[in-house]
């Protein structure tokens, strides 16, 4: 519970009344609704191992820009400085609590809002890494001793392009009363739009295909799937490491196997 304790300490340090905290998610990040305040604390776990603290400040800069431009994204907190705030070794950020209800899920609206998001992102002038993140992936694969996948990664070249969300699957959509809002900008990057659409397609959900169709014209989504599979094979191991849930370990192995199938076809 260290990330939760850190989130509560940071909230109290900034004057937020935290009487009824609710853990909303504990996976790659820990999300805590700091009730009764309409604020959610976000504590990065997985990516904090891989990226310098300054990266989370860049995420806040991007979120500010997108909100100011009217993009369909989860808003930063207007109750307190969104951060990032260092607390007990964690880089904590504060976001506005959204009345999220999965019953409002609308894949068509999600696909259209992703295109709207991409249109606004085109105007962002901040520096973002390329979507392949090869240095990060290679480092992880070497640490995990996934030698065949590391050899595959060493054969790949950087894949540059336009600014993207970087992790645009439907679980990263908040279904607000006003419509879909894209959250989790921590993987924002540059690349072809097909990379974000591959993030949608990866999980094989019919509703994701509806979102892709609603997005409109695009190129070959499956062409970037090997790269995405390689990244997810590496990142998911970090999630499994901190979980006692057997399903997370099984999913991690499935993602390794999927990436290996791509590697053996290349």
N, C-alpha and C positions, 0 to 999 in steps of 0.2 A: 504493500500500500504506500510505499514511499512517494511515488508520483502524485497520489491523491493528497497526501500530507503536505507536499510542497505546493500544490495548487491552492490548498486552503490557507497555507501560511502567506503565500503571495497575495491572495485576495484580501486577507485581513490587514496585511501591511499597507494595502492601498485603500483601506476604509470601506470595503464591501461587507455588508452584513451576511454572514454565511451561517444560517441556522439549520437549513435542511438540504445539505449537498446531496446530489444524485449523480452517481457514475453512469454516464450514458454509453461509454464505450471504453474497452481496455484491450487494445490490439496493437496496431502500429503506433497509435497515440493513445493517451488516456484523456478522455473528455469528461469534464465534471460540470454539471449545471450548479452554479453557486446560488441556489435558491435561498432566500426569496429574490435575490437580485436577478434581473433578466440578462445574465452573463454566463457564458460558458468558458471555462478555462481549458486550454489545450496544452497538453504536455507531450512533446515529441519524445518517443522512445527509440524506435528502430532507426530512423534517419539521423538521430542525434549521434549515433555511433559512427556515422559515415561522413557527416558534413560539419563544417566549422560553424560556430555560433552565429556568425554573420549571415549565414544563409537564411535564418529565420527572420532576420531584420529585412532581408530582401523580399521575403514572402509578405511581410506587412506592407512594405512599399507598394508591391504589386496589388494587394488587396485594396489599399487606399485609392490607387489609380483607377482600378476597375469600378469601385463603388462610385467614384466621382464622375465616371463616364456612363453610369447607368447600366453597367453590365449585370447579368443575372447571377450574382455571386452572394455567398453568405457574408453578411456585413460584420465589420469589426465592432467591438463594444463602443458605445457612446456614453457609457457610465464611468469609464475609467480608461486611462492610457492603455492601449492594447498591447504595448510591449514591443519586443520581447523583454521579459523581466527574468533576471537570473535569481533562482531560488534553489538552494540546496543542490546545485549542480545541474538543474534543469532550466531550459529556456522556455518560460511560460508565456503564452499569449492569451489575450482575452477577446472573445467574440460575442456578438449579440445573440441571445437565446432566441431561437426561431420555433414557432409552433409547427413542428414537423409532424406530419401524419401520413404514413405510407398508404392509407386509404385514398389519398389524393393522387397517387402515382399516375402519371400520364406520359408514356414513352414518347408519343408524338411531340408533346410540348417540350420534353427533355431534348429531343433531337434538334428542334428548332432553336431552343435556347442555347444549345452548344454552338450552333452556327452564329448566333448573336454574340456569344462570348468571344468566339474566334475573331469576329469583325472588330470588336473593341480591342482585343489583344494585339491586333495588327498595328495599333497606334502606340503600343508600349515601347519605350526607348531604353528601359533598363536592361542590364546584362543578364542573360539566362544561359544555362548550359545546354548543349545539344542533347536531344532526347535519348541518344544511345547510352550516355553516361558510362562509357567504356572503362574509364579508369576505376570508377567506383565498383562496377560489376566485376572487373578482373580481380580487384583486391578482395572482394567478398568470396569469389569462387576459389581463389588461392587459399584463403583462410579456411574455407569449408572443405578443401582438398577434393573438389569436384574437377578432376584433371581433364576429363573429356570435354566438359563444358568450357573450361578455361581455354583449351586449345581452340574451341569453336569461337570464343570471344576474341582470341588473338588474331583470328582471320578477318574480323569485321573492321569496317572503316566508319569514322564518324558520320552521322546522318543529320545534317543541318536543315534549316528551313525557317518557318515563321513561328512566332510565339504560340504556345499551346498550353492547355491545362496540365497535361502530362499524366493524368491518372483518371481519365474521364469515364468511369464506369458508373452504373446507376446507383450503387450503394453510396456514392459520393454526391448524391443529389438530396437536398432538403426539400420536401414537398410542403411548401408554405401555402397559406391561403391565397397569396398573390401569384403563385406559380412556382415552377422549379427554380431552385437556387443551387449553383454549383459550389461545393465546399472543398476543403483540403487542397490548397494551392501549393503545398510543399514540394510537389514534383513538377512545377511549372518549368517549361523548357522550350527549345526551338526544334522544329522538325516539320515533316509533312502532316497535313491535317489527318491523313490516314492513320497516323500513330494514335491520335485520340480515339478514332473510330475503332481501331483494333482493341483499345482498352475496353470499349463497349462490348465488342464481339467475343473477347477472350473467354468469358464465362459461359457462353453458349446459350444464353437466355433468349426466348422468342421476343420478349419485349425490347431487348437490346437491338434486335434486327429492325423492329418498328422504329426505334429512335434513329438508327442509321439511315433508314429510308426517308424519314422526315427531315434529316439533316440536308439531304439533297445531293447534288452532283459531287462526285469525288472520284479518286483513282482506285487503285488496287489495294484494298485494306489488307488482304491476306499476305501481301508482299512484305509487310513489316511485322507479321506475326512471329517469325523466328526470333527477331530481336527482342520483342516484348516478352516472349516466353522465356528467353534467357534471363532477362532482368528479374522476372517474377520468380523464377526458380531459385535465384540467389536471395532475393529479399524475403521470400516467404520462410526461409530457414530461420531468419532472425525472429520472426513472429513465433514460430514453433518453439524456439529455444526458451522463450519466457512464458510458455503456456503448458498447463497440465492437461489441456483438452486433447484427447487422442485424435479428434477430427482435424485439428490444426496440423498435427504431425502427418496424418494421412494425406491431407491436401498438399503439404510441402513435398511429399514424395511423388504425388501425381504430377506436380508442376516440374519436378526434376525430370521425370520420365518423359513428359511432353517436350521439354527442351531438348532432351537427348534424341528424340525422334527427329526433330528438326536438324540437329547437328549432324546426324548420320545421313541426312538427305543432301547436305550442302557439299 
